[in-house]
């Protein structure tokens, strides 16, 4: 095997490994039908919260304004301490919502 072919093969293997690792780190978006989402009444849009079930809910209560939000306030989706490995909508809401201090 000549040097350039060896270098090419090593590059292909390294690139493939890096792509696989990147894909595995990508997080899925939380589905409202996910059992934990259902348990916490998560919705991807705070305006869709059942007002009868949650009379104290306010449409200004957004995931990106919650104490459990772990991403930048400007991100459209982000990490929540309650839904590990899943991205939640910045405009979403769940029953565990707590004002960020």
Secondary structure, 3 states (H helix, E strand, C coil): CCHHHHHHHHHHHHHHHHHHHHHHHCCEECCCCCHHHHHCCCECCHHHCCCCCCCCCCCCCCHHHECCECCCCCCCEEEECCCCCEEEECCCECCCCCECC
